[in-house]
Amino acid sequence: MSKLYQIKKDVQQVAAAIASVLGVEVTITDDALYRVAGTGCYAGNMGNAPIKASLFVQVLQTGAGVIIDDPGENSVCLRCESRQYCTELAQVCCPIQSGEATIGVIALVAFTPEQKQALLARRHDLLDFLGRMADLLASKVVEQERMAELKGMKNQLETLLNTVQEGIIAMDTAGRIIDTNTAAAKMIGVAADKLIGTNIVRVFAGLTIEDLLERSRKSGTGEIPCWLQGRRLHCIMKFNTWSDAAEVKGIVATLQEMETVKKIVSRYGWEIDCRADEILGGSTAMENVKQAVSMAARTNTAVLIRGESGTGKELLARVLHCSSERRYKPFIAINCAAIPDTLLETELFGYEEGAFTGARRGGKPGKFELADGGTLFLDEIGDMPLPLQAKLLRVLQEKQIERIGGTQPVPVDVRIISATHKDIEAMIKAGQFRQDLYYRINVFPVVVPPLRQRREDLPVLISHFLEKYQTAYAKRLAGMDTGAYNLLLQYEWPGNVRELENIIEYLVSIETGSRISLPHVMDRIQRSGEAAPGDMMSIAAAERQLILAAMAKFGPALEGKEKAAAALGISKATLYRKLKEYARD
Ligand SMILES: Nc1ncnc2c1ncn2[C@@H]1O[C@H](COP(=O)(O)OP(=O)(O)OP(=O)(O)O)[C@@H](O)[C@H]1O
């Protein structure tokens, strides 16, 4: 489609205006010689086939205007196919130029002697006038091209905005919505065209204009509470301003639904690195624990995991979550002992804006809301203060929470896994733990025995952590001295698997020789014991057992003692001193 054809309405208007002012007929063709507009006898003959007038061809080729007073006879007309039917008496022809290109021809035609006289009398003025009309049409073409370009850019931008998952709302500085993408309209539940013109503070009831301006000045992010026809829109909003020179012209808000944020956290934060075979240990005790976890994963009931610190309670809780139907939803963990009592309530249940002095703008969701649809792991539940135990019980019964300072209950669907190393039954007797809460959280009990009661698991754990930390420290060791290995097997492990993992990491990191040696192990275990004085006996006992085993193997003779000291990696003097101590006991 030619450039002139795209503005054919304008072209026809110009043709009609010229004809009525000058009293002659007008015809306008495009650069392919198709008639785009015409008056009088030309009016009904538009765009069917290219016209064959050789005069128009010449104007298009030369880009210069022509006046002829003898159509049919003029030398230009000699090549014209319609020459013998030509009824025209005079013509003034002018090219229509757009930049360097000639995009059409505009012509005035006289069919009567009066028209011819009028035309020829003012021929040069008329050529000049036609030149201006041609310029007018050329500028219309440019305008049309710009409009098409702008429309293309607008479509591109709209597609872009509607492709992003975040909601986007543009507004003026008074909060009046100017534009919005489909994601925002969908989140709010109102059609985009209905939102345009509405003030944002009418959509988000908790927002004021002052608040909006302050947030946008600081490019702030926060939750905006919002109730839409009884539905709570839980989203995170970020505000930015846009300016023209130094003046702020408007504000853009981006919205993300909490549900989406939680899905991302859940997907990328956890789902990918959690597998049931991460629980190591083939002892009967551990096999029973693994079986219990896999059974609990098939249910939706509350699980209470009990065991000493470092036995792997959190690991079991994560594996349980990942093996359950909730695996694509969040797993949120909170350690009730690590957070001061006063903060624990807000951490669990969240708060609304203005709930207390210093409360964050827009409020904050609690762990219950973040875990919605997934699992909440309440570690060290035995440390939860009594008043909060009562509130937790109510939430578990009613399956809804109320943020601190909030007025509306928020429904939550959360599976609870709790863990403790405390003697909860004794705490119940002492009035420190609510019995009714205990029944609620202990529907499915799982007990993890301490490492010292399942020593069969030690070899697999030792070799796993050795492998893990050799890779981490980019080292390759030839293994471990027998004495060192035996000490690890005999030690009491009061800190359970966590302590074992820490010690092996330390041993791998400091070892400069090819094998992990007994003195390093003894030294490290000794220091571990110093941190927990109650466990000193177990280290001493392990050491005694080792030395006596070596003596039994190599015999009490001088040579045997020398061999035992060498195998244990200690000096003969130390061996004699130790043996003297044992003899005194
Ligand atoms: N059976 C196991 N197999 C492999 N790794 C384990 C095992 N048990 C524990 N671990 C590892 O030991 C470390 C401590 O485990 P975790 O934090 O789960 O213990 P916990 O009982 O929850 O401790 P706490 O009561 O102190 O919170 C983690 O690095 C965990 O991966």
The ligand as an SDF file (V2000), in Angstrom:
LIG
                    3D

 31 33  0  0  0  0  0  0  0  0999 V2000
   21.7540  -39.1660   59.7980 N   0  0  0  0  0  0  0  0  0  0  0  0
   22.4160  -38.1430   59.2570 C   0  0  0  0  0  0  0  0  0  0  0  0
   22.9600  -38.2550   58.0440 N   0  0  0  0  0  0  0  0  0  0  0  0
   23.6510  -37.2550   57.4950 C   0  0  0  0  0  0  0  0  0  0  0  0
   23.8380  -36.0590   58.0870 N   0  0  0  0  0  0  0  0  0  0  0  0
   23.3020  -35.8910   59.3020 C   0  0  0  0  0  0  0  0  0  0  0  0
   22.5770  -36.9110   59.9400 C   0  0  0  0  0  0  0  0  0  0  0  0
   22.1570  -36.4610   61.1420 N   0  0  0  0  0  0  0  0  0  0  0  0
   22.6100  -35.2130   61.2440 C   0  0  0  0  0  0  0  0  0  0  0  0
   23.2880  -34.8500   60.1490 N   0  0  0  0  0  0  0  0  0  0  0  0
   23.9660  -33.5570   59.8970 C   0  0  0  0  0  0  0  0  0  0  0  0
   24.3500  -33.0440   61.1590 O   0  0  0  0  0  0  0  0  0  0  0  0
   24.1440  -31.6590   61.2570 C   0  0  0  0  0  0  0  0  0  0  0  0
   23.1950  -31.3440   62.4130 C   0  0  0  0  0  0  0  0  0  0  0  0
   21.8870  -31.8480   62.1070 O   0  0  0  0  0  0  0  0  0  0  0  0
   20.5550  -31.0660   62.4900 P   0  0  0  0  0  0  0  0  0  0  0  0
   20.7700  -29.5970   62.4970 O   0  0  0  0  0  0  0  0  0  0  0  0
   19.4730  -31.6140   61.6730 O   0  0  0  0  0  0  0  0  0  0  0  0
   20.4030  -31.5460   64.0000 O   0  0  0  0  0  0  0  0  0  0  0  0
   19.3070  -31.1060   65.0810 P   0  0  0  0  0  0  0  0  0  0  0  0
   18.9750  -32.3450   65.8500 O   0  0  0  0  0  0  0  0  0  0  0  0
   18.1910  -30.4030   64.4380 O   0  0  0  0  0  0  0  0  0  0  0  0
   20.1410  -30.1450   65.9950 O   0  0  0  0  0  0  0  0  0  0  0  0
   19.5940  -29.0330   67.0470 P   0  0  0  0  0  0  0  0  0  0  0  0
   18.6970  -29.7620   68.0080 O   0  0  0  0  0  0  0  0  0  0  0  0
   20.8440  -28.5390   67.7070 O   0  0  0  0  0  0  0  0  0  0  0  0
   18.8930  -28.0230   66.2350 O   0  0  0  0  0  0  0  0  0  0  0  0
   23.5740  -31.2440   59.9220 C   0  0  0  0  0  0  0  0  0  0  0  0
   24.6270  -30.7810   59.1040 O   0  0  0  0  0  0  0  0  0  0  0  0
   22.9950  -32.5200   59.3590 C   0  0  0  0  0  0  0  0  0  0  0  0
   22.9750  -32.5140   57.9670 O   0  0  0  0  0  0  0  0  0  0  0  0
  1  2  1  0
  2  3  1  0
  2  7  2  0
  3  4  2  0
  4  5  1  0
  5  6  2  0
  6  7  1  0
  6 10  1  0
  7  8  1  0
  8  9  2  0
  9 10  1  0
 10 11  1  0
 11 12  1  0
 11 30  1  0
 12 13  1  0
 13 14  1  0
 13 28  1  0
 14 15  1  0
 15 16  1  0
 16 17  2  0
 16 18  1  0
 16 19  1  0
 19 20  1  0
 20 21  2  0
 20 22  1  0
 20 23  1  0
 23 24  1  0
 24 25  2  0
 24 26  1  0
 24 27  1  0
 28 29  1  0
 28 30  1  0
 30 31  1  0
M  END
$$$$
